[in-house]
Amino acid sequence: MSGDLLAIGLGLVAGIVSGLLGVGGGTLFVPTLLALGLSQRSAEATSLLAILPTVAAGAWSQQRYGNVRWRPALVVGVSSVGGVVGGVLAAEALPEVALRRLFAVLLLAVAAQITFRALQRP
């Protein structure tokens, strides 16, 4: 039961941060799911499903403010389906430790990009 409560709490925090900062859910959900004891593959797969309600709620809320640009969203969303299939095939072919390291590199790259952009703006 305590694992469920921890998952609920971390889900709420991840949702708040995603809605507030527009941070990709995977960068928050995957580390959270790893902390809950899932394997890297299971955390990535579970994160993909867990992101759906977050995306739906966020897009619906932002659409009410007129912030959603539907055409680019649909183009990126539809075209990403092929990339997801390729990514899943690659993830299944790689050892678990390689996936974890690649995810760590992704998080470092995201952190570096955010830092760089923050330092460039007055």
C-alpha positions in Angstrom: 0.0 0.0 0.0 2.8 2.4 0.8 4.2 1.9 -2.7 0.8 2.9 -4.2 0.7 6.1 -2.0 4.3 6.9 -3.1 3.3 6.4 -6.7 0.2 8.7 -6.3 2.3 11.4 -4.6 5.0 11.3 -7.2 2.4 11.3 -10.0 0.8 14.4 -8.5 4.2 16.1 -8.3 5.2 15.1 -11.8 1.8 16.3 -13.1 2.2 19.7 -11.4 5.7 20.1 -12.7 4.6 19.0 -16.2 1.7 21.5 -16.2 3.7 24.3 -14.7 6.9 24.1 -16.7 5.9 22.0 -19.8 8.5 19.5 -18.9 8.2 16.2 -20.9 6.5 13.6 -18.8 9.1 10.9 -19.6 11.9 13.0 -18.0 9.8 12.9 -14.8 8.0 9.6 -14.9 10.8 7.3 -15.9 13.1 8.2 -12.9 10.0 8.0 -10.6 9.1 4.6 -11.9 12.7 3.5 -11.5 12.7 4.7 -7.9 9.6 2.5 -7.4 11.5 -0.5 -8.5 10.6 -1.0 -12.2 13.2 -2.1 -14.8 14.3 0.5 -17.3 12.2 -1.1 -20.1 9.1 -1.3 -17.9 9.6 2.2 -16.6 9.8 3.5 -20.2 6.8 1.6 -21.4 4.7 2.5 -18.3 5.7 6.1 -18.7 4.4 6.2 -22.3 1.0 5.1 -21.0 1.0 7.3 -17.9 1.7 10.3 -20.1 -1.6 10.0 -21.9 -3.9 11.5 -19.2 -1.3 14.2 -18.4 -1.1 15.2 -22.1 -4.9 15.2 -22.5 -5.5 17.3 -19.4 -2.7 19.7 -20.3 -3.7 20.1 -23.9 -7.4 20.6 -23.0 -6.5 23.3 -20.4 -4.0 25.1 -22.7 -6.5 24.9 -25.6 -9.0 26.9 -23.5 -6.4 29.7 -23.3 -5.7 29.6 -27.0 -2.2 28.3 -26.7 -2.4 25.1 -28.7 -1.4 25.1 -32.3 -3.3 22.1 -33.7 -1.6 21.7 -37.1 2.0 21.5 -35.9 0.8 19.3 -33.0 -0.9 16.9 -35.3 2.1 16.8 -37.8 4.6 16.1 -35.0 2.3 13.6 -33.3 1.4 11.6 -36.3 5.0 11.6 -37.7 6.4 10.5 -34.3 4.5 7.2 -34.5 7.1 5.7 -36.8 9.9 6.9 -34.5 8.2 5.3 -31.6 8.1 1.9 -33.4 11.8 2.3 -34.3 12.6 3.3 -30.7 10.8 0.3 -29.3 12.7 -2.1 -31.6 16.0 -0.4 -30.6 15.1 -0.6 -26.9 14.3 -4.3 -27.1 17.6 -4.9 -28.9 19.8 -3.1 -26.4 20.9 -4.4 -23.0 19.1 -2.9 -19.9 22.3 -1.1 -18.8 22.7 0.6 -22.2 19.2 1.9 -22.0 19.7 3.3 -18.6 22.9 5.0 -19.7 21.3 6.4 -22.8 18.4 7.8 -20.6 21.0 9.4 -18.3 22.6 11.1 -21.3 19.2 12.3 -22.4 18.5 13.8 -19.0 22.0 15.5 -19.0 21.4 16.9 -22.5 18.0 18.3 -21.4 19.5 19.9 -18.3 22.3 21.4 -20.4 19.9 22.8 -22.9 17.7 24.3 -20.2 20.7 25.8 -18.4 22.1 27.3 -21.7 18.8 28.9 -22.6 18.3 30.3 -19.1 21.8 31.9 -19.2 21.2 33.4 -22.7 18.1 35.3 -21.7 18.4 38.6 -19.7 
